[in-house]
Structures are given as C-alpha cells and as structure tokens.
Amino acid sequence: MTTTAARDEQATDAAPVRRSIRYLRVSSKRQMDTDADIDPDGNSIDTQRKVCQAREKTLGLVNVGEYIEPGTSAQTIEKRAVFRQMLKRLVEERDVDCVIIYMRSRAFRNFGDAVITERQLKSLGVQLISAKEDFGEGIWADAMKAIADVVVPGSDEPVPGRLLPPEGVAAEDDDGDDIVAGAAV
C-alpha cells in the first residue's frame, strides 16, 4: 500500500504532462473525401487526425484541442480564420506545449508564413511537430524544413517565398492534380 507522501513523491519524479493541439486542413471538398483507406496518398481530415493521433501517442502527448480548416484553399495564414484562432488561443491561454500538424504543407504554403509562425510559437514555448515528416533536430533539420516550406506545390499562382517548377515542367499539387507552371489552369 502506498502512502500519500510516497504518491506525492512519485508524482513529482514523473515527467510533466505535455499537451498538444492539432491543426488539420484540406484545400478542397475533394480532399475532404480522400481518406487513406481509399487512396494511399489521401489526406482527408480523418487521415490527418489518425496520423496526428499516432504521433501524439508515440510522443506521450495529451491532446487538449483540435482546429479544423475544411475545404479552405488559402495561400497565406492571413486568409485562414481557423489558423488565426489557434494562434490566438496559444497566445491567450498558454496551455499548450506542442502543435501537431499532418505535414508542413498543410500548415504553410510559403516560407514567410512558416518562419514567422515558428518564431512566434518558439517565443511562446510551443513546439511545432509534423506528424508525417521527421526532420530531426539542429541546423540541418532547420535547413530541411526551410526547403520543404519553399518548395511547396499547389498552385500556379506566384506566392512570395514559394518556388514553382520551371516553365512547361509538370508537377502535382497537394490535391493530386497536375499543374504546369505558366499554363492556364
């Protein structure tokens, strides 16, 4: 039998509980219905949630919230109301240690937004974790994240901080549709 003092001592020796929230986003109605059970490359909200939950479990995180931006194709964070609500919560509540995203391309569509957001999260003591991408730690991880944030397929519209394929070279956007830089879509 354990005494109250022994229980208290065990509780203080245990690692603190780390809390997370999830940010899940799809760009179109079609993506809403593209579950990985049907399409291995699907990234529906359900697929994103499952992958994020698995990552939270692996890291021993306790989820305390979820922010869903369904069918919102927005090139910048300024155009995403739910993302801004999540950031506001992080600033006001200060109750979260990690934000779990499915992939960086779901959260950021350009390098500028990624840098500004990561800096803001870091100032709040919040870690941004991609459930599908493991960049590691350190300077090389930061470099790989930057490359992932700059080279983001998804539109033929020029966005500051984003690279598109050269003129006439086909690529695939995050909806699985072919895009050709310079071509009318």
N, C-alpha and C positions, 0 to 999 in steps of 0.2 A: 504494500500500500504506500502511496506517495503522500508526503505531507504537502501542505500549501507552500511552505518555504522551498521545498525541493522542486515543485512545479514552477514556481516563480523563477528559480534559478535556471531551470531548463528553458523556460520561455525567453529569458534574456540571452542565453547562449545561442539560441536559434537565429538563423539569418532572418533579417526583416523581410516581410512580405513585399514583393514588388508588384505594383499594379499597372495594368495596361488598358489602353483603349484601342479599338480598331478603326481604321478608315478604309472603307470599301467603296469602289467607284467603277461604274461602267459608263461607256460613252454613248451607247445606243440601246434601243429596245431589243435589237437582235442579240446583243451581248447579255442582256438580262436572262435570255433563254438558252444560252450556250453553256451548259453545265459540262464539267469534265467527264461526267459519267457517259455523256452522249458524244462529246467531241474532246479528245485528249488535250487539245490546245484551248479548250473553253475557259473563259474567265468570268463566268457569271458571279453574281453576288454570293450565291450559295457555295460555289467552288472557292472563291476568295475567303469566305468565312471559314470553311473547313481547313484550308491550308493555314490560315492565321491561327485558328484554334490549336492546330497541331504544333505550331511553332511556340505558342504560349505555353502549352503543356511541356514541351521539351525544355523550355527556359524556366519553368516553375513560376510563371506569371499568373496573377489573378486578374481576370478581365473585369473592369468596372464600367464599361460603356462601349458603344458601337455607333459609328457615324456612317451613314449610307448615302451616297450620292448616285441615285439610279438614273441611268439614261441621260447623263449630263456630259455633253462634249464641250469642254471648256479648255482653251489653250493656256489660260493663266489661273492662278489661285483667286485672283480678284473676281473672276466670274463664277466661282464655286461657293455658294452660300453655306453649304454644309461644312466644307473645309474651314471656312472662316469661323463658323460656330464652334467647331472643335478647338481651333486655336484660342478663341475667346475663353472657352471653358478651361483650357490649360493655364492661361494667364490668371483667371479669376479664382479657380478652385485650388490649383496647385496640389492636386490629389493623385497625380499620375506620374509613374516613373518611365513608362515606355509607350510609344505609339507604334502599333503593328500595322504595316501595310502589306498588301499582297506582293507587289513589285513596285519599284521606284516609278516606273512608267504610269502606274495607276495614280500616284500622288502628284508627280511632277511631269509637266510637258515641256519644260525648258530649264536650262541650267540656272538662270537667275532666280527663279522661284525656289529651286532646290537649295541654293546657297543661303538665301535669306531665311527660309524656313528652318533649315538645320541650325543656323546660328541662333535664331530665336529659341528653338527647342533646347539647345545646349545651355543658353542663358537661364532657362527655367529648370535645368537639371533633368530634362526629358531626353531619353534616347530614342532615336528613330530606327526601327528594325524592319527589314524587308523579310517577309516570310519565305519567299522563294529564292532570294539571292543572298548568298553569304560572301560578303566582300572581305571578311576578316577585320583586323584592326590595324591602325597605324597609317603611315603616309601612303603606302601602296594601296591600301583599302580606299583611302580618300581619293586617290587618283582614279581608281576603277569606278567609284561612284560618280565622279565628275564625268567620266567618259559615258557612262550609262545615262546621265542626265542631259548630255549634249546630243548624243546620237539616239534620238527617240523618233521612230517612225510614227506616222499617224495622220499626217495632213500634207497637202501640197501648198498650204499657206505658209509663208515665211514667218517665223516666230523668232525674236531675238534670243540668241543662245541655243538655237537648235540647228543641227545640220541635216540637210536633205540629200538624197542621192544625187549624183551628177545628172545633168540634163539627159533625158532619154533612158536613164537606167531605172528599171523597175524595182520596187521594194514592196513590202507588205506592211499595211498599217496594223494597229492593235486590234482592229475588228476582223483581220484576216483578208481584207480587200487589197487588191493590187493598186499601188499608186505609182505614177511615173512623174518624176519632177519635171515641171514645166508643161505638163499636159493638162488640158482641161478635164475636170472630173465630172 
